[in-house]
């Protein structure tokens, strides 16, 4: 992405305004652009009032779950009998998602400011930012930004620390993330207790995503009503959202649009549509862990939390993966299953065994050795993997399998009937 950032006319630029601008990475440059004004105002405001403003804005978690941010903050104990923590999920491990990385690369102070506001709002003394280990450039830039902000004394008594992960997908799950920070194996915890009751080091904790926190200063500066007014289709989905688009489109990248924006317009107008000579076949709208949409579903989908569900999938992290008519859907679904089998922490039998066996069955089908009963077996395995484990990793593996068989069964049947040549899967 070049400098300065040149948004598409249909984008609504808020978080990405300074993407591509190296001066915005510095403390002085951020202050020159109005940075840390929201934090100063927040620190002079009662914590409960800050929580209420974020609640009124309708901001929902941008990491995947879409839970209302202000409501989440309100769950923290009001009495300060124990230390409180903020954990920032900067792991961004969902395949197809690369927007948090760009926030840290270009506007690290937006994240730091949002995290400090959150700490004030929930009366936390400490912020821990958990950054994916492979994010070497975002780590270095955020580390430098933190040092500059600390030297300027902008955080007051709030302590902000960076913690580097080791590349585990599962550590994007909030309780596994906390275990990792504590030096334990990154396994998810059973809930309840929920983090607001017993989180990091057993203390009340709130975990927020990078994009979520980067939106908070804008809400405090411009008001909850302004943010709530950024909604094209549903009053329950407010604000802008960064969508990471990859796959078979002419202009992949990060695009910021108001929630409710048509997915068809994102793919065809902002991203230039499919590659020359190709047509759209399918799309995964929210990172690899959500159900696949057909072309018809994609072209009718509105990009907000409710709209994507109505189309048959979930908004998730906003990682949009595009497939054109050259795609072998059976092969791509196998690759997704293989990823989840590799990343399973193996704590739950349904996940450990289910992801491994679905991968083996899909590999067998692609190798031309499938059986007619394999599809029913895959669906049965997926049923046993869904809603029966500590976290949703096995659900994430099942989602593309179930939707893929339902919507592209002809491709599976072609392999089973020997009508398609076997594909090497080693």
C-alpha positions in Angstrom: 0.0 0.0 0.0 1.5 3.3 -1.0 1.7 6.6 0.8 -0.5 8.5 1.2 -3.4 6.0 1.6 -5.8 6.4 -1.3 -9.1 4.9 -0.3 -11.8 3.8 -2.7 -14.6 6.3 -3.0 -17.0 3.7 -1.4 -14.8 3.2 1.6 -15.6 4.9 4.9 -12.1 5.7 6.3 -11.7 5.9 10.0 -9.2 3.4 11.4 -7.3 3.2 8.1 -7.0 6.9 7.5 -3.2 7.0 8.1 -2.3 3.6 6.7 0.8 4.1 4.6 1.8 7.2 6.5 5.1 6.6 8.3 4.9 9.8 10.3 1.7 8.5 12.0 3.7 5.7 13.6 5.6 8.2 15.8 4.4 9.7 19.1 4.8 13.3 17.8 3.1 12.5 14.5 0.2 10.8 16.3 -0.3 13.8 18.7 -0.1 16.1 15.7 -3.1 14.1 14.2 -5.1 14.5 17.4 -3.8 11.4 19.1 -4.1 10.8 22.9 -6.7 13.6 23.2 -9.3 10.9 23.8 -7.2 9.3 26.5 -6.7 12.6 28.3 -10.4 13.2 28.2 -11.2 9.7 29.4 -8.8 10.0 32.3 -10.7 13.1 33.4 -14.0 11.2 33.2 -15.5 8.7 35.6 -14.8 5.1 34.5 -18.5 4.2 34.5 -19.2 7.2 32.1 -16.6 5.9 29.7 -18.1 2.4 29.7 -21.6 3.9 29.1 -20.4 5.9 26.1 -18.8 2.8 24.5 -22.0 0.9 25.3 -24.1 3.6 23.7 -22.0 3.5 20.5 -22.9 -0.1 19.8 -19.3 -1.1 19.2 -19.0 -4.9 19.0 -15.9 -7.0 19.2 -14.0 -7.1 15.9 -12.1 -10.2 16.7 -14.8 -12.7 15.6 -17.4 -13.1 18.3 -19.1 -9.7 17.9 -19.9 -9.3 21.6 -20.9 -5.7 22.6 -17.7 -4.1 23.9 -19.3 -1.7 26.5 -21.4 -4.5 27.9 -18.2 -6.7 28.2 -16.5 -3.9 30.1 -19.5 -3.6 32.4 -19.0 -7.2 33.6 -15.9 -6.2 35.5 -16.3 -5.9 39.3 -16.9 -2.4 40.4 -15.2 -2.8 43.8 -11.4 -2.8 43.6 -10.6 -5.5 46.0 -8.2 -7.2 43.5 -6.0 -6.1 40.6 -7.7 -5.7 37.2 -6.1 -6.5 33.8 -6.7 -5.7 30.2 -5.4 -8.2 27.7 -5.1 -7.2 24.0 -5.6 -10.0 21.5 -3.1 -9.1 18.8 -2.5 -12.7 17.9 -4.6 -12.5 14.6 -4.2 -16.2 13.9 -7.4 -16.7 11.8 -6.4 -17.6 8.2 -7.4 -14.9 5.7 -7.3 -12.1 8.3 -4.5 -9.5 8.2 -6.1 -6.2 9.4 -4.9 -6.0 13.0 -1.3 -6.4 11.6 -1.8 -3.2 9.5 -3.2 -1.2 12.5 0.0 -2.1 14.4 2.2 -1.4 11.4 0.9 2.1 10.7 -1.0 3.4 13.7 0.3 1.6 16.8 -0.6 4.6 19.0 -4.2 4.1 18.1 -4.0 0.6 19.7 -2.1 1.9 22.7 -4.5 4.8 23.3 -7.6 2.5 23.0 -6.0 0.0 25.4 -5.3 2.7 28.0 -8.8 4.0 27.7 -10.1 0.5 28.3 -7.8 0.1 31.3 -9.2 3.3 32.8 -12.8 2.3 32.1 -12.5 -1.1 33.9 -10.1 0.3 36.5 -7.2 -1.9 35.4 -3.7 -1.1 36.5 -2.0 -3.3 33.8 -2.4 -3.8 30.0 -0.8 -6.8 28.4 -0.7 -6.8 24.5 -0.3 -10.3 23.2 1.3 -10.1 19.7 1.7 -13.0 17.3 5.3 -14.2 17.2 5.5 -14.0 13.4 4.6 -10.3 13.5 8.2 -9.2 13.6 7.6 -5.8 11.9 4.4 -4.9 13.9 6.2 -6.0 17.1 9.1 -3.7 16.5 6.9 -0.7 15.5 4.6 -1.2 18.5 7.5 -1.6 20.8 9.0 1.6 19.7 5.6 3.4 19.9 5.2 2.1 23.5 8.6 3.4 24.5 7.8 6.8 23.1 4.4 7.0 24.8 5.9 5.8 28.1 8.6 8.5 27.9 5.9 11.1 27.4 4.0 9.9 30.4 0.7 9.6 28.6 -0.5 6.5 30.5 -0.3 7.9 34.0 -0.2 5.0 36.5 -1.4 2.4 33.9 1.4 0.0 32.9 1.5 -1.4 29.4 3.5 -4.5 28.4 4.1 -6.4 25.2 4.1 -10.2 25.2 5.2 -12.2 22.2 3.4 -15.4 21.4 4.9 -18.4 19.7 2.7 -18.8 16.6 -0.1 -21.0 18.0 -3.5 -20.6 16.4 -5.2 -21.6 19.6 -3.7 -18.7 21.5 -6.1 -16.4 19.6 -8.7 -17.9 21.9 -8.9 -15.6 24.9 -8.4 -18.2 27.7 -5.6 -19.9 25.9 -4.0 -16.5 25.4 -4.1 -15.9 29.1 -2.5 -19.3 29.8 0.2 -18.5 27.4 0.9 -15.1 29.1 1.2 -17.0 32.4 3.8 -19.3 31.0 1.5 -22.3 30.7 0.7 -24.4 27.6 -1.7 -22.5 25.4 -4.8 -24.6 26.2 -8.3 -23.0 26.5 -9.9 -23.0 29.9 -13.4 -24.2 30.7 -15.8 -21.4 31.3 -17.2 -20.4 33.7 -15.5 -18.9 35.5 -15.4 -16.1 32.8 -12.3 -13.8 32.6 -14.2 -10.9 34.2 -14.3 -13.1 37.4 -11.1 -15.1 37.1 -8.9 -14.2 34.2 -5.2 -13.4 33.9 -3.4 -14.7 37.0 -6.8 -15.5 38.4 -7.8 -11.8 38.5 -10.7 -9.9 36.8 -9.7 -9.4 33.2 -11.1 -8.0 30.0 -9.8 -9.2 26.6 -10.3 -7.1 23.5 -9.2 -7.3 19.9 -6.8 -4.8 18.3 -9.4 -3.4 15.9 -11.9 -3.1 18.7 -9.7 -1.0 20.8 -8.4 1.2 17.9 -12.0 2.3 17.4 -12.5 3.5 21.0 -10.6 6.8 20.7 -12.7 7.8 17.7 -15.9 7.1 19.7 -14.7 9.3 22.6 -13.6 12.1 20.3 -16.7 12.1 18.0 -19.4 10.7 20.2 -21.4 7.6 20.5 -24.2 9.0 18.3 -21.7 9.6 15.4 -20.5 6.0 15.7 -24.0 4.6 15.9 -24.9 6.6 12.8 -22.3 4.6 10.9 -24.7 1.7 10.0 -26.2 0.9 6.6 -28.7 -1.8 7.3 -29.0 -2.8 11.0 -28.9 -0.7 14.2 -27.3 -3.6 16.0 -24.3 -3.4 13.7 -22.6 0.0 14.0 -19.4 1.6 12.9 -16.9 0.7 10.3 -15.1 -2.6 9.8 -11.8 -3.5 8.2 -12.1 -6.4 5.8 -9.1 -8.4 4.7 -9.7 -9.7 1.2 -7.5 -12.4 -0.4 -7.8 -15.1 -3.0 -9.0 -14.8 -6.5 -9.7 -11.0 -6.8 -7.8 -8.4 -8.8 -7.1 -6.0 -5.9 -6.6 -8.0 -2.6 -6.0 -6.0 0.5 -7.6 -4.3 3.5 -10.7 -2.2 3.0 -12.7 -0.2 5.5 -16.5 0.1 5.0 -19.5 0.9 7.1 -21.2 -2.2 8.4 -24.1 -3.2 6.2 -22.0 -2.7 3.0 -22.9 -5.2 0.3 -20.3 -8.0 0.0 -20.9 -7.9 -3.8 -19.8 -4.3 -3.9 -16.7 -5.0 -1.8 -15.6 -7.8 -4.2 -16.5 -6.3 -7.5 -16.1 -2.6 -7.0 -13.4 -2.2 -4.4 -11.5 -5.4 -5.2 -12.0 -5.3 -9.0 -13.8 -8.6 -9.2 -12.5 -12.0 -10.2 -9.3 -12.4 -12.2 -9.6 -11.9 -16.0 -11.6 -14.7 -17.7 -12.8 -16.1 -14.4 -16.1 -15.9 -12.5 -16.9 -15.9 -8.8 -17.6 -19.4 -7.4 -17.6 -19.1 -3.6 -16.5 -17.0 -0.7 -15.7 -17.3 3.0 -16.7 -14.0 4.5 -15.3 -14.1 8.1 -12.0 -16.0 8.2 -11.6 -19.7 7.5 -13.6 -20.9 10.5 -17.1 -19.8 9.1 -19.4 -21.5 6.6 -18.7 -21.1 2.9 -21.1 -19.0 0.8 -22.0 -19.8 -2.8 -21.8 -17.1 -5.5 -25.5 -16.4 -5.2 -25.3 -16.1 -1.4 -22.2 -13.9 -1.7 -23.8 -11.5 -4.1 -26.9 -11.1 -1.8 -24.9 -10.8 1.4 -24.8 -7.6 3.5 -21.6 -7.2 5.6 -22.9 -6.8 9.1 -23.3 -9.3 12.0 -26.9 -10.1 11.3 -26.7 -9.9 7.5 -24.0 -12.5 7.1 -25.9 -14.9 9.4 -29.0 -14.4 7.2 -26.9 -15.4 4.2 -25.7 -18.6 5.9 -22.4 -17.7 7.4 -20.8 -15.4 10.1 -19.0 -12.1 9.9 -16.2 -13.4 12.1 -12.9 -11.6 11.9 -13.7 -10.1 8.5 -11.2 -12.2 6.6 -12.8 -12.6 3.1 -11.4 -15.5 1.1 -12.5 -15.6 -2.5 -12.6 -18.6 -4.8 -13.2 -18.4 -8.6 -14.4 -21.1 -11.0 -11.0 -22.7 -11.2 -11.1 -23.8 -7.6 -11.3 -27.4 -6.5 -13.5 -27.0 -3.5 -12.8 -30.5 -2.1 -9.1 -29.7 -2.1 -9.6 -26.3 -0.4 -11.8 -27.8 2.3 -9.2 -30.5 2.9 -6.5 -27.8 3.3 -8.7 -26.0 5.9 -9.3 -29.3 7.8 -5.5 -30.1 7.7 -4.8 -26.7 9.2 -7.2 -27.2 12.1 -5.9 -30.7 12.7 -2.4 -29.3 13.0 -3.4 -26.5 15.3 -5.6 -28.4 17.7 -4.3 -28.3 21.2 -5.5 -31.9 21.6 -7.2 -31.2 24.9 -10.6 -32.4 23.8 -11.2 -35.8 22.2 -13.8 -34.6 19.8 -11.3 -32.0 18.4 -8.1 -34.1 18.6 -9.6 -37.1 16.9 -12.3 -35.3 14.8 -10.0 -32.9 13.0 -7.5 -35.7 12.3 -10.0 -38.1 10.9 -11.8 -35.5 8.8 -8.5 -34.6 7.3 -7.6 -38.3 6.6 -11.0 -38.9 5.0 -10.8 -35.8 2.8 -7.3 -36.8 1.7 -8.6 -40.3 0.9 -11.4 -38.9 -1.3 -8.9 -36.6 -3.2 -6.6 -39.6 -3.7 -9.4 -41.4 -5.5 -9.9 -44.0 -2.7 -13.1 -42.5 -1.2 -16.2 -44.5 -0.4 -19.8 -43.6 -0.9 -20.4 -43.5 2.8 -17.5 -41.1 3.5 -19.7 -38.0 3.1 -22.2 -39.2 5.7 -19.2 -40.1 7.9 -17.8 -36.6 7.5 -21.2 -35.0 8.4 -21.5 -37.3 11.5 -18.0 -36.4 12.6 -18.8 -32.7 12.1 -21.9 -33.1 14.3 -19.8 -34.6 17.1 -17.2 -31.8 16.7 -19.7 -29.0 17.0 -20.6 -27.5 20.4 -19.1 -30.3 22.4 -15.6 -29.0 23.2 -14.0 -26.4 25.5 -13.3 -23.9 22.6 -14.7 -23.7 19.1 -11.6 -24.9 17.1 -13.3 -28.1 16.2 -16.5 -26.2 15.3 -14.2 -24.1 13.0 -13.1 -27.2 11.2 -16.6 -28.5 10.9 -18.1 -25.3 9.4 -16.4 -25.4 6.0 -16.9 -29.2 5.8 -20.6 -29.2 6.4 -21.3 -26.1 4.2 -18.9 -27.5 1.5 -20.7 -30.8 1.3 -24.1 -29.2 1.3 -23.3 -26.6 -1.4 -20.7 -28.4 -3.5 -21.7 -32.0 -3.2 -21.3 -32.6 -6.9 -17.5 -32.1 -6.6 -17.3 -34.6 -3.8 -19.4 -37.1 -5.8 -17.2 -36.7 -8.8 -14.2 -37.9 -6.9 -16.2 -40.7 -5.4 -17.4 -41.8 -8.8 -13.9 -41.6 -10.3 -15.0 -38.8 -12.7 -12.2 -36.6 -11.4 -8.5 -37.4 -11.5 -6.9 -38.1 -8.1 -5.0 -35.1 -6.6 -1.7 -35.5 -4.8 -2.2 -34.4 -1.2 1.2 -35.1 0.4 
